[in-house]
Amino acid sequence: MTDTTAAVQPSLGELERRAAARRDRPSYGHDALIACDRLVRIFTTDGVEVQALQGLDLLVQDGELMALVGASGSGKSTLMNILAGLDVPTAGAAKVAGRDLLAMDAKARLAYRREVVGFVWQQTARNLLPYLTAAQNVALPMQLRGRGRPRKAAMAERARELLSMLGVGECADRRPVQLSGGQQQRVAIAVALANSPAVLLADEPTGELDSATGEQVFAAFRRANEELGTTIVIVTHDQAVADEVRRTVAIRDGRTSSEVLRRTEVDAQGQESLVAREYAMLDRAGRLQLPAEYTAALAMEHRVMLELEQDHIGVWPDAPAGERGADGGA
């Protein structure tokens, strides 16, 4: 690898121009519905600190239907709890629908959970009250809303409309024990949508269901996204669910590491195909996480070699010892 430092060193004028451009740039995520900027969450147990989120960045646009994936302990559930208003970050910035999650007091946080976000848990028992019918479960969040609460007849009508839209209209007068697991989760989605939230969050909503039932539940999420325009973020281990959304973001070691974007392309013969491309996430400090399978395949450890080309950056495994200079570099 040749030394390209002199060839790419920017002039003082160029550095000043770049600095001015950064100053004039709109604030991070100013037009995003969800904006997490260098988010940190530290838990302390028995005097031992565990950093669940380590400077995580995430932007979600209004109207998106996306998935978050990651191994156990990656930080994705911690992130969901923060976005749901159930937990508070240790540092960084997080805004959802214009609400500053770090600045809210207990009263504002309660209003946020009732009015801005809806949540669907993996365990169906956490989503529904067993002694209420499906329609009554859906109406309950509207009753608890307080100010701006609709009339009783309007609540009942909206509950039945939501259940019908999600394909469980016939379950309106049944209690949870009389419903299948898939029906319970679709009723739970209706409960989460009752107060017309800006964001619907779902934590492994198909984790306890078989694949066919899981497809029905995901179809309900898609319908809510398309017909109501609700922004939906789903945490999932189910690759079948992840493959169904246009954008999948992977979380690793408390940071967003990569994302897969999917789009439909039409060839010259008019045949449609779904094309997926994986991207590494670049944070505001210029850091990125290379996919573990890539670094393992090339035995990349500790450091890598870089070279700036005209339209890309080359990344290679560190040079063998015989190719290094006296200072240990390439």
C-alpha positions in Angstrom: 0.0 0.0 0.0 1.5 3.4 -1.0 1.6 6.5 1.2 -1.2 8.8 0.0 -1.1 11.4 2.9 0.4 14.2 0.8 -1.9 13.7 -2.1 -5.1 13.9 0.0 -4.1 16.5 2.7 -6.7 19.3 2.5 -5.7 22.9 2.3 -6.4 25.4 5.1 -9.0 27.0 2.9 -10.7 23.6 2.3 -10.8 22.9 6.0 -12.4 26.3 6.7 -15.0 25.6 4.0 -15.9 22.2 5.5 -16.1 23.7 9.0 -18.5 26.4 7.8 -20.6 23.8 6.0 -20.9 21.8 9.3 -21.9 24.9 11.2 -24.7 25.7 8.6 -26.0 22.1 8.6 -29.3 21.6 10.3 -29.2 20.0 13.8 -29.0 16.2 13.9 -32.2 14.5 13.0 -34.2 17.7 12.8 -36.7 16.3 10.4 -36.8 12.7 11.8 -39.6 11.4 13.9 -37.2 9.5 16.1 -33.7 10.9 16.6 -31.2 9.3 19.0 -27.8 11.0 19.1 -24.8 9.4 20.9 -27.2 7.6 23.3 -25.7 6.1 26.5 -27.3 3.9 29.1 -25.3 2.6 32.1 -26.7 0.2 34.6 -25.0 -0.4 38.0 -25.5 -3.7 39.8 -23.6 -4.6 43.0 -21.2 -1.8 42.2 -20.4 -3.1 38.7 -21.3 -0.8 35.8 -22.7 -2.3 32.6 -22.9 0.0 29.5 -25.9 -1.2 27.6 -25.8 1.6 25.0 -22.4 3.0 24.0 -23.1 6.2 21.9 -25.9 4.8 19.8 -27.2 6.9 16.8 -30.5 6.2 15.1 -32.8 8.1 12.8 -36.3 6.9 11.9 -38.4 8.9 9.5 -42.1 9.6 9.8 -44.2 6.7 8.3 -41.4 4.1 8.3 -41.9 0.4 9.0 -38.6 -0.9 10.1 -37.0 -3.6 12.2 -34.2 -3.6 14.8 -32.2 -6.8 15.1 -29.3 -7.9 17.3 -28.0 -10.6 19.5 -29.0 -10.9 23.2 -27.3 -8.2 25.1 -26.7 -6.0 22.1 -28.8 -3.2 23.6 -31.9 -3.3 21.4 -34.3 -3.9 24.3 -32.7 -1.1 26.3 -33.3 1.2 23.3 -36.9 0.1 23.0 -37.5 0.8 26.7 -36.1 4.3 26.3 -38.2 5.0 23.2 -41.3 3.8 25.1 -40.7 6.1 28.0 -40.1 3.2 30.4 -36.4 4.1 31.0 -34.2 7.2 30.9 -30.9 7.5 29.1 -27.7 8.2 31.1 -26.4 10.6 28.4 -26.8 11.7 24.9 -30.0 13.0 23.2 -33.2 11.3 22.2 -36.4 12.9 20.7 -39.6 11.2 19.6 -42.2 13.3 17.8 -40.6 16.4 19.1 -40.6 15.2 22.8 -37.2 15.4 24.5 -36.9 12.0 26.4 -34.2 13.3 28.7 -36.1 16.5 29.8 -39.5 15.0 30.7 -40.7 14.8 34.3 -42.9 12.0 35.6 -46.1 13.7 34.5 -44.9 14.4 31.0 -43.5 10.9 30.7 -46.9 9.4 31.6 -48.6 11.7 29.0 -46.0 10.6 26.5 -46.7 6.9 27.0 -50.5 7.5 26.7 -50.5 9.9 23.7 -47.3 9.5 21.6 -46.2 5.9 21.7 -48.0 2.5 21.6 -46.2 -0.7 22.7 -46.8 -4.4 22.0 -45.0 -6.9 24.2 -43.9 -10.3 23.2 -45.8 -11.9 26.0 -49.5 -11.7 25.1 -50.5 -11.7 28.8 -48.8 -8.3 29.3 -50.8 -6.7 26.5 -54.4 -7.5 27.5 -56.4 -7.5 30.7 -58.0 -11.0 31.0 -61.3 -9.9 32.4 -62.1 -7.5 29.6 -63.3 -8.3 26.1 -61.2 -7.4 23.1 -63.2 -4.3 22.4 -63.0 -3.2 26.0 -59.3 -3.7 26.0 -59.0 -1.4 23.0 -61.2 1.2 24.5 -59.3 1.3 27.8 -56.4 3.5 26.7 -58.9 6.0 25.3 -60.7 6.1 28.7 -57.4 6.6 30.5 -56.3 9.4 28.2 -58.0 12.1 30.3 -58.0 15.4 28.4 -59.3 15.0 24.9 -61.0 11.7 25.7 -63.7 10.8 23.1 -67.3 10.0 24.1 -68.2 6.5 25.1 -69.9 5.7 21.8 -67.0 7.1 19.8 -64.6 4.9 21.8 -66.6 1.8 21.1 -66.8 2.6 17.4 -63.1 3.2 17.1 -62.3 0.0 19.0 -64.5 -2.0 16.6 -63.0 -0.2 13.5 -59.4 -1.0 14.6 -60.3 -4.7 15.3 -62.0 -5.0 12.0 -59.0 -3.4 10.1 -56.6 -5.8 11.7 -58.7 -8.9 10.8 -60.1 -9.7 14.3 -63.4 -7.9 14.1 -65.2 -11.1 15.1 -63.3 -11.2 18.3 -64.7 -7.9 19.7 -66.8 -9.5 22.4 -64.4 -12.3 23.3 -62.0 -12.3 26.3 -58.3 -13.1 25.8 -58.7 -16.7 27.0 -61.1 -17.3 24.1 -58.5 -16.1 21.5 -55.6 -17.8 19.8 -52.1 -16.4 20.3 -52.2 -14.6 16.9 -55.6 -13.1 17.6 -54.4 -11.9 20.9 -51.4 -10.1 19.3 -53.6 -8.5 16.7 -55.9 -7.3 19.4 -52.8 -6.0 21.3 -51.8 -4.0 18.1 -55.3 -2.5 18.2 -54.8 -1.5 21.8 -51.5 0.1 21.0 -53.2 2.1 18.2 -56.2 3.2 20.2 -54.9 6.7 20.9 -53.5 7.3 17.4 -49.8 7.2 18.5 -47.1 8.7 16.4 -45.0 5.6 16.9 -45.8 2.0 17.5 -43.1 -0.1 19.2 -43.1 -3.9 19.2 -40.7 -6.1 21.1 -40.5 -9.6 19.5 -44.3 -9.6 18.7 -44.1 -12.9 16.8 -41.6 -14.6 19.1 -44.2 -17.0 20.7 -46.0 -17.7 17.4 -45.6 -20.2 14.6 -44.5 -18.9 11.2 -48.0 -18.8 9.6 -49.5 -17.0 12.6 -46.5 -14.7 12.7 -47.2 -13.7 9.1 -50.7 -12.7 10.0 -49.5 -10.5 12.8 -46.9 -8.9 10.6 -49.6 -8.3 8.0 -51.5 -6.4 10.7 -48.5 -4.2 11.3 -48.2 -3.5 7.6 -51.9 -2.6 7.4 -51.6 -0.1 10.3 -48.5 1.4 8.6 -50.2 1.7 5.2 -53.7 2.7 6.2 -53.0 4.8 9.3 -49.5 6.1 8.4 -48.2 5.0 11.8 -44.5 4.8 12.2 -43.6 1.2 13.4 -40.4 -0.1 14.9 -40.2 -3.8 15.5 -37.5 -5.6 17.5 -37.2 -9.1 16.2 -35.0 -12.2 16.0 -37.3 -13.5 13.2 -35.4 -13.1 9.9 -38.6 -13.7 8.0 -40.0 -10.5 9.7 -36.8 -8.6 9.1 -36.9 -9.5 5.4 -40.4 -8.1 5.0 -39.5 -4.5 5.9 -37.7 -2.0 3.7 -35.1 -1.2 6.3 -33.4 -3.4 9.0 -31.0 -1.9 11.5 -28.6 -4.1 13.3 -27.4 -3.2 16.8 -24.1 -4.6 18.2 -22.3 -3.8 21.4 -24.7 -0.9 22.2 -24.3 0.8 18.8 -26.1 0.7 15.5 -23.6 -1.3 13.4 -25.2 -1.8 10.0 -28.5 -1.6 8.1 -30.0 -3.4 5.2 -32.1 -1.4 2.7 -34.5 -3.2 0.4 -36.1 -1.8 -2.8 -38.0 -3.2 -5.7 -36.4 -3.0 -9.1 -37.9 -3.7 -12.6 -35.8 -5.1 -15.3 -36.0 -4.5 -19.1 -38.5 -7.4 -19.4 -40.8 -5.9 -16.7 -39.9 -8.5 -14.1 -39.9 -7.2 -10.5 -37.3 -8.3 -8.0 -36.4 -7.2 -4.5 -32.8 -6.0 -4.1 -31.2 -5.8 -0.7 -28.0 -3.9 0.1 -26.1 -3.8 3.4 -24.5 -0.6 4.7 -22.2 0.0 7.7 -23.4 2.7 9.9 -21.2 5.8 10.3 -21.6 7.7 13.5 -21.0 11.4 14.0 -17.4 10.7 15.2 -16.7 8.8 12.0 -16.7 5.4 13.6 -18.2 2.3 12.0 -18.5 -1.4 12.8 -17.5 -3.7 10.1 -19.7 -6.9 10.0 -18.2 -9.6 12.2 -18.4 -12.2 9.4 -16.4 -9.9 7.1 -13.6 -9.2 9.6 -13.5 -12.9 10.5 -13.2 -14.0 6.9 -10.2 -11.7 6.3 -8.7 -12.3 9.8 -8.9 -8.6 10.6 -7.9 -7.8 14.2 -6.7 -4.8 16.2 -6.2 -2.6 13.2 -6.7 -2.4 9.5 -5.0 -0.6 6.6 -6.8 2.3 5.0 -6.3 4.1 1.7 -8.3 7.1 0.4 -9.3 6.8 -3.2 -11.1 9.4 -5.4 -14.5 7.9 -4.7 -14.1 5.4 -1.9 -12.0 4.3 1.1 -10.0 1.0 0.8 -9.9 -1.2 3.9 -7.5 -4.2 4.1 -6.2 -6.5 6.7 -3.0 -5.3 8.5 0.1 -6.0 6.5 2.2 -9.1 7.4 5.2 -8.3 9.6 7.6 -8.5 6.7 5.8 -5.7 4.8 5.7 -3.2 7.7 8.1 -0.3 8.0 10.4 0.4 10.9 7.6 2.2 12.8 5.3 -0.8 12.4 3.1 0.8 9.8 2.3 -0.4 6.3 
